[in-house]
Every structure is written in structure tokens, then in C-alpha cells.
Amino acid sequence: MLKALGVSRGAAVVAVLLWIGSAQAARSDFSLRFEAAFNEGEGWLMTALVQENLPVVAAEVEALVAEALAPGTSRRDFERFFLMAERMASEFAYLTDDAGPLVKVRTSRFDAELSEPARSEAVDGAHLVRATLTEKGFKVFAPDNIVIGRGETVRWVSEDGAEHRIVSVRTHGGAGGLSSPEIAPGAAWEHRFDEPGSYYYVCVIHRTMFGKVTVEE
């Protein structure tokens, strides 16, 4: 392929190295040193680096999240950048009692795993969310990211032959209040949303099942 394009193997290697070098050059010395400490599992050094660079940590966390969400980022790098961002933000929260950057990291990660938000239409007085199976047999909530109005109700129905229990995820900065009993196969559970906000939730029985309800005025 390279020969067909008139590009030598050596020139291609040089181009790749230059691209890697330019990508690293765009990141700060602090970010690169933190990544090295992260890769080596040197917790004491990560703490020390964050403490030495407190004024820029929030911006560095946002930069790592941006890299994770950039088009073309591999799944491996997506995971790596978010793990680094969460660790950096966690150290910052520990040192300053400011959990703002950490909440943003977790919210961005959660949102990135969801479908695009969609305005839901109520049926028989409630917006329907089904606990179901994908074609590959994965348990999911469908739809997993709905937008409703204040005072409306969501009904979760177990259609995958399993029990489920829905709870709010408060660590992501969203509103709380969701805590269902175990929903038996074929059964349903309803919750009325009286306050606007973003409600992140998971199934505590099947941790790979998660969703979000956005309540608007």
C-alpha cells in the first residue's frame, strides 16, 4: 500500500513519530508526568504532582476528557484518558475539597455511554423504559436517555426475564430520589418526577445497565 502511494516505509515511520511527538507536545509537562506516574501506579507521585499544580488541574482534567471524547479515539484510549482524568480529579478533590472536576468527569463518562437524548412520548400516562436484551444478549434499558416534562411519570418494565433494582447515581452530580424495590420479571415500577434536573441511574443487580432521565420545566 505504501509503495502504491509512493511513500517509503522509512518516511511513513518518520511521519508517525512526528505526529506522536506533536500530540505529546500539545500536552503540558504536568499532564505527561502524571500519565507516567499513572502508568507506573505511583500514587504518591500523582498526589505530589497534583499538589504542585493545583491552579491548572481543572483545565488539565477537561483536556483529558476532551481527548477521550475526540473523534477517532479508540476504545482503549477512551478508557485510559477517562481513568487518568478521574484519578487526577480525585486527587484534586482530596487536596482541596472541591469535587467539581470529579463530578464533571463522571458525568461526561456516563453521558458518553448513553444514546443521544430523545424526547419521550407518554403512553397510558407514563413514559416507558424497558429492561430488555440486545441482539447479542446484553441487558440494557431501552430507551436509555429520555427527556420528559416536570410532573410526568416513567414506568420501568422488566422484559428480559430477570429481576432489576433501580437506584440513583448521586456521585455524577445529578438529582437523586430513585430507589425501586426489586422488579420481578414481567413486573413494572413507576416514579413521578416532580423536580427538574438530570437523573442518572443504574440497576444495582446488573451494573452494566444504566440510564438517564432529564426532566424539563
N, C-alpha and C positions, 0 to 999 in steps of 0.2 A: 504493500500500500504506500509506504513512504517513498519507494523508488518510483512508483507511478506518479506521485505528486512532485517528483523532482527534489525531494528532501532527503538528505543523508541521515543515517542513524545518529551520527555524532551531532549534527545540527539540531535534530529533534531532542536529544538528551539535553543539550545546552539550553534550548528553548524552555523545556520543562523546569530545569533548575532555575532559570531566570524568573519564571512565573512563580515558583515556590518562594524564591527569595523576595520577590516584590510583595507577595501576600504576607510574608512574615514581617517585612519592613513596615507594612501598614499597621501592624500591631505594636503596642507600646512595649518597652523593655519590661515593665512590671507584668504585663499580660503574658509574655513569653516565659519569664522566670516563674510565674505562678503555674503555668502549664507544665513546666519541667518538674516543679515540686509536686504537682498533682499526679503526674505520671509515675513518679517515684514513691508516692504515698507518704510524703514527708509533711505530716500535719503541722508540726511545729514551725516549719519554714513557711507554709501557706499562711498561718496566723501572723507570723512576723512580717511577711510581705504586705498583707492587707493593712496591718497596723501602721506600717511606714508610708502607706499610700492612701490613707482614708479619704482625702479630698477628691480622688479620681475614681474610687471604687465603683460608685453607682454608674458612672459613664462606661467603665470597663465591663461591668455586668451587662449593660444594654448592648454593647458592641458584641459580646459573645452570643447573646440571644439573637442579634441580627445575623451573625454568621450561621447560626443553627438554622434560621428560617430562610436563608438566602436560596434563591432558585438554583437547582442543581446540586445542593448539598446532599451527600449520601446519607443513608440511614445511620451508618456507623458514626459519621461526623456529627449528625444531628444529635445523637445520644451523647457524644463526647462533649460537645460545646455546651449542651444544657447541664450536664453533670458538673462541668467546670464552673459554669455560671452560678449554679445552685450552691456549690461549695464556697465560692468566693463571697456570695451574698450571705451565706450562713455565718461565715467568719465575721463579716461586717456587722451583722445583726448581733452577734455575741459581744463584739467590742464596743458597739455604740448604742445598743438597744433600739436600733432603727431597722425594723423588719420590712420597710417599704420595698427595697430592691429584691428581697427574697420572695415577697408576695408577687411581684411582677414576673419574676422568673417562673414561678409555679403556675401562675395564671396563663402566661404565654405558652408554656409547655402543654397545659391541659387543653387550651383552645386549639393548639396546633394538631392535636389528635382527633378533634371533632370534625364533623361535616360542617359545611357552611351554614350559618344560622338561617332558618326558614320560618316564616310566619305560619303559624298553625291555625287550622280551622276546627272549631269545636264541633263534636258530634254527640248528640243527646246530652248536651250541657257540659261536656268535658273534652279536653284535648287528649287524644290517645297516644300513649307511648307503649310500644310492645317490647317485651323481653323475648327475643327470638334468636334464631340461628342463621348465620350466613351460609352461603353455598359450601364453604369449606368447613362448616361445623363450629365456627366461633360464636360464642354467646355475646350478643350486643343488645343495646337499646336502640330501637328504631321508631321514629327519628331520634337522634341523639342530641340535637341542638335546636330547640324551638323558641319562638318568640310569641308571647301571649300578652293579653291586657290585664291590668290590675283587677283583682276580684274574680278572676277566672280560675277554673279547676283543671288539673291534669290527672288523668287516670292511667296508672301503670298496670298492664295486664301481662301475666306470665303465660307465654305461649310456647315455651321451649321445653316443657316437661320437667322444669326444675323449680326449686324454691328460691326466692330472692328477698333481700332486705336492703332497702334504700336509705342512705343517710347523707347528710350534707357534708361537704368538704370545706370546712371553715378556713383551713390554712391557705387557701387560694384567694382569700380576700373577698369572697362572695358572701351573700346573705346565708343565714342558716335556717333552721326550722324543719328540715326534712328528717324524719325518723320513722320509718314504717315498721310494722310488725313483719314477720316472715310471710311472704306472699306465696301461697301454695300454687302448684301447677293448675292453670285454668282459672285462678282467682285474680282479683284486682284490688288495688289500693288507690285512694284518691287524696289529693291535697289541694286546698284552695289557697291561692297566692294573693294575699291582701296588701302586700307592700312591694313597690317597685324594686328592682335590683337584679343581680346575676346570681343564680342559684346553681352551684356546682354540686354534683352528687355522684356517688358510686354505689355499687352493690357490694356490701361487705362480705358476702358469701363468694362472689366471683369478682375478684379485684380488677379483672380486665374489662369489666362492664362499667361504663361511666357516661355521664351526660350533663346537659346544662339546660336550664330554663331561664330565659330572660323575660322579666316582667316589666312592661312599659305602662306609663300612665294612661 
